[in-house]
């Protein structure tokens, strides 16, 4: 796979990607396919809430700017309700600089963020760093 890690020896990473832009969700799904990860997608807040209440994910990638709720508000909602993903690590994707969202990220204990646009290499590294950090603190 060239620059990308060989995940074949490990169990596949199970990732939920939440973004109201269908092209972005497709892109993250393609990234997951290339990396041999299991990716599920949610284009709406309602679908995202349904999915996180029904299945456990290793990590959740969420867009900051969505129509009905911000990514930070969605993370807060998921963390505040009982369910299999209450303690799942989040990767927030944003067009904003970290300075604009840092206080909220810290308050909600959001583990990582990445600025858009996101290349395959940056996507992979951000998710792997998120999971590596979580494995040392769990």
Helices and strands as residue ranges (DSSP letters): E 14-18, H 22-34, E 38-42, H 45-54, E 59-63, H 71-80, E 89-94, H 98-107, E 112-115, H 120-137
